[in-house]
Amino acid sequence: MIRFEVLTDDEVDEIHQASLQILSEVGILLTEPEGVEILIGAGATTQGDRLYLPPDLVEREIIKCPRTVTIYGRDKKAVVLGDGTLHWHNLGGARDVYEPNSGQKRPAMIQDVCDSAKVLDALENATTITPFFTPQDVPGPLMTLAMYLHTLPHTTKPVHGPGVQTAAEVRYVVRMAAVIGSPSEVLSLGISPLSPLTFPDDVVGAMIETARSGVPLGPLPCPTAGATSPMSLAGSLAQQNAEVLASVVLAQLVHPGLPIIYCGRLAMMEPRTGFSVWGGVELGLASAATVQIGHHYHLPVNVYGFSTNAHTLNIQNGYERALNAVIPALAGADELSGIGEMEAGVMGSYAQMVCDNEIAAGIHRLRQGISVNEDALAVEVIKTVMEGPRNFLEQKHTVDYLRGGEICITHLADRRSWGEWDTTGREEMMERAQAKSLQLIAEHEVPPLTEDQELELKSIVQEAEHELIED
C-alpha cells in the first residue's frame, strides 16, 4: 500500500514531548469536582482553575488503551478500526440541506435524518454512519437524542453516536443503544473539549459517564489555527494532542482499558475573514500529521476526509474535498469523516453523499498502488498478442485484471465523447448523483427494528423529554 508521511518519527516525538510540556507546565482548565478529584488522586496538581498533568501520569494511562476499536451494526457485522483498513463515515450534525436543483439551502428536518441514514446505508464505501443532520423541527434539548433515534431504524451499519455534551445525553444515548445490542459494542461517542485546553463541567461529566458505560470514546478537539490554537501547524498539533491526551487520561482513570478513537479536527483561520477554513490543503496536512501522532500511541485515528468551504457542488468543492481526503488516506488513517459535507460542516447534500462514495472508491484504488509480479508484468500475454491478433481485449488476462479492480470503474463521472454527451442532454455529474440519491431514498430497503424496539426507543425519548425540557 502507498504511504505518505508529513512528519518524521523524530518530529512526531517532538510534538509528543511538547504536548507533555503543555500539560505539565501550562495545564488544562478543569473545575468539575469529580473530574478534579479523579485526576488529583492519580497525581495531578492544581492551582486555581488549572490542573497540571505530570508526564508519567499521561504516559502511564495512554498505554492502557487497546490498539483497535470494534463497532458492530444491527446486522452483527463488525467494523474494526486499527487493523489497517480505511473506513469512511459521513459528516455529523449538519444544520442545513443543500438542494442542487434550486441551488438553495433549507433547514434540516427529522425526515432528513431518516433519509440520509437510508442513503448512507446503501452506499458501499460508507462503512460507519453518524447521524447526519441536526433536525430543526425538534426542541433544542432533544436534538441529539432525536438524531440517534431516527438514524437507528434506517441502517444496519455501525452507528457512531451523535456529538454528546452532557452526562444526561450520554445516559439516554447509551440506553437507546442497549435496545439494539450491548452499548460497548454498537456505539461510540465523540466528545469535544474546547480549545484552547478547556474542559467545561458538562464535557467532563459526559466523558466520565461515557467511560463508566464502557462505550468507546473519541475525544474530539476542534482547534482553529490562529484563533483557538497557534497559527503554526506544529504548535496547533501539539495543543490538539494535549487536549486528546488529557481526555484519554481522564477516561482511562475511570475505566482502565476503555477503547479510544484518536480524533482530531484541526482547521485553519482564514485571515481575511476569521472564518474556519476546511478546504485548504493545510487541513489535509494537519489530518495526515494527526494520523501519525495518533499511531505513535498505537491508537486508531479518525480525522477529516471530505471537507470543503464550498457552498455548491462546484469545482472548488471537488478539488478541496478530494485533495484533503487523499492526503490522510495515504498517511494511513483508520477512518475518514465528511461524506456529504459542505460549507465547513454547516450544510450537507444527498447528491454530495453519492459523489463522495465514488471519490472514496478512487482513493481506495489509489492506496493499493501498482502490483509488480510475473503475472502483472504480462510478458507471455504480450508475446501471445504480438504473435496473433495484436488485440488485448480477448485475452483472459485482461478480463481477470478488469474484474480484479485494476481500473476503478466510475458510475457518475462522464467518460464519453463530446458528441455522445452533447446529444444526450448534457447531463452533469451533480444531476446523476441527485437522481441516484432520490432513487436510493425511494427504493433502498433496510430491515426494520422490531415493534418492541421501536416502542422502547420512543419510551426512552419521552422520559428524556420530561427530564430535559419540562424540568
Number of C-alpha atoms within 10 A of each C-alpha: 13 12 13 15 16 18 17 11 12 9 14 22 14 14 21 21 15 19 25 26 18 22 25 21 13 15 24 22 18 21 19 16 11 13 21 20 12 16 21 15 11 16 14 20 16 18 8 8 12 17 22 23 27 19 16 12 16 21 14 11 20 22 15 18 21 17 17 18 22 18 23 22 23 18 12 14 12 18 18 18 22 24 13 13 13 22 22 25 27 26 28 26 24 24 19 23 21 24 17 18 9 7 10 11 17 11 16 22 18 19 13 22 25 23 22 28 28 25 25 30 23 21 16 12 21 23 20 24 28 27 30 32 33 26 25 14 12 15 12 13 14 17 19 25 26 23 27 24 23 20 26 29 20 23 27 24 25 27 26 22 25 29 23 21 21 20 19 17 22 27 16 18 26 24 19 24 23 18 17 19 16 15 21 21 20 25 27 28 26 23 23 26 24 17 17 21 25 19 22 17 18 16 22 28 21 23 31 24 21 30 26 15 18 22 24 26 24 26 24 25 26 20 27 25 22 18 18 19 24 18 14 11 20 18 16 24 27 25 28 27 26 28 29 24 23 25 25 27 23 22 31 22 19 21 18 19 18 24 27 29 30 27 30 28 20 30 29 28 19 16 11 6 8 12 15 19 23 29 26 19 18 16 28 29 21 26 32 29 27 31 29 24 24 21 19 13 15 17 26 27 27 29 29 30 31 31 31 26 22 20 18 19 19 10 9 14 21 19 16 21 28 21 20 26 28 23 25 31 29 21 22 24 31 26 27 26 24 26 32 27 32 29 20 21 19 18 26 31 25 26 24 24 25 28 25 25 18 22 23 25 15 17 18 20 16 16 18 14 12 12 11 9 8 9 11 12 11 14 10 11 17 15 11 15 15 12 9 9 9 12 11 15 10 11 13 11 15 15 12 11 12 13 10 10 11 15 11 15 12 12 13 17 15 14 10 9 8 10 9 11 14 11 9 8 8 12 12 12 16 19 14 17 23 21 14 18 27 15 12 20 18 12 12 14 13 14 11 13 17 11 8 10 16 15 12 16 23 15 13 17 20 13 11 19 16 10 12 15 11 7 6
